[in-house]
């Protein structure tokens, strides 16, 4: 997997101060995507142990609330194994950090494991999934943590337990 960027301090892609990984590769090609250069799977640099350690070190600070995964598309089948390895290590080493992921795929397809080999397993490691493609006709700048009204902010553990989508109820 390649990655486009690691943001050391991000306050736009989830609550609190976060570390964000922007992966490369996306087949959704949403009209007026905010990051179209990341559609190319070869964009950026290879993601490996060095980048994983960098993210873990950045997350291991008291003021960092969690990790956000964006793209590109973290759930593209070609990206799933590397993203899964990263989130497993975050869970193991920093279990109090929350993990958000943005995906153009829908929760239901990911939970049913119809998108790639590791979609369900990766989903099970997340706290929040912002799902659905960006839809220009539903763009709404007033929405928090999402770009268009069709996108849902999903409480993943509650949804998996219930067997149906449960939206995130912000506690702050």
N, C-alpha and C positions, 0 to 999 in steps of 0.2 A: 504494500500500500504506500502511496505517496501522500504527503500532507502539504497544504498551502501555507499554514501559519499556526503558531502557538501564541495565543494572547495571554500574557502574564497577568494582566489585570483587566477584567471584563465586567462591566456592570449592566450590560444590555441584554444578555442572553440567559437570564435566570436571576433569582433573587440574590442579593448580597454581592460581595466581591468574589469573582470566579476566575478560574483558569479555563481557557477555551481552546479546543483543538479543532481546526478546520481541515477536514480530510479532502483529498482530491478524488474526483470521479463521481459523476451523477448522470443518470440517463433520463431524468424527469424533464430537463430543459424548460423550466417554467418561464413563461413570458415575463420579461423585465426582472429576472432573477437578480438579486443584489450581489451575487458572486459568480457570474457566468464563467470566469476563467477556471473555476474549480470543476467544471463539467468534465474536463480532460483528465483521465486517470493518470497521465504522466506529468501533469502540472506539479510544480513544486519540487520537493525533495523526498527521498525515501524515508519512511518512518521505521525506526528501529530501536534498539536498546537504549541508545544515547538519548533519543527524544522521550522515550518512556521514563527514563530516570529524571530527565529535566522536568517533566510534568509532575511526577511524584514529589520531587523536591519543592517545586512551586506550590503544590497543594499543601505541603506540610508546614503551613504557616497559620497562626491562630486567626488572622483576619480573612483568610480564604474560606468561603463557605462550601465551595464544591467545584465540580468539573462540568463543563458544557461541551457537548460533541455536536459539531455542525459540519457543513461542507460547502460544496460537494454533498455527498450522501453517505453517512456512516453505515447505513443498512444495505448499501449495494453489496451483492454477494461477494464481490472481489475484496471488499473492505471489512467484512464481518469478522474474520478470524483475528486480524490485528486489533480491531477495536475491542473485541471480546477479551483478548489477552490484557489489554490496558485496563479495562474496567474490573476485571478479576483482581488485578494487582492493586488497584485503588481500594477495592473492597477489603482485601486482605491486609494491606498496610495502613490504610486510613479509613476505617469503617465509619467514622462520624461525618465524613464528607458526603454531600449528596451529589447525584449524577443525573444531569439533564441531557436529553438527546433530541435533536431536531431531525425529522425525517419526512420526506414527501410520501412515504408509504403509510398506509393506514394501520392502526393498532390491530385491527381484526386480522389482516393478512399476515402481519408479523407474528402474532400469537398463534396463528394456524400453521406457521412455518412454511408458508408458500413462497416466501422471498428468501432464497438462499438456504444454506445448510445450517446456519447458526442463529437465525433470526429470533426464535423463541428463547434460546439460551441467553442471547444478548439482551433481549427485552427483560428477562427475569433479573438482570443485574441493575436495571435502571430504577430511579425514583420517579422521574417525570419523563414523559414522551410528549413532545409537541408534534402532532402528526398532521399529515395532509400536505399536498403541494401548495405552493404560493399561487393564488388565483388573482390575477391583476384586477379583474372586475369586482372582486370582493376585498380589495386593498382597503385597510382602515388603519391610519396612523395612530388612532386613539387606543388601539388594542395593546395590552401589555404582553410582552414576550412573544408576540407573533405578528405576522404581516398581513394576513387576510382572514376574514371572518369564518371561513370554512375550517381553519386549523383549530385543533382542540388541544388543550393542556390537560394531559391525562395523568392521574395518579396511578402509576403502573402497579404497585403491589395491591392496592385496593381493587383495581380492575381485574387482575389475574385471580384474586381470591373470589370475587363476585361472579366471574365468568362473563362480565359485560363491562363496558366503559364506565368508569367513574371519573368525573372531572376533578381536577385539583381544586381544593378549597384553601386558598391562601390563608395562612394562620397569623400573618403579621398584621 
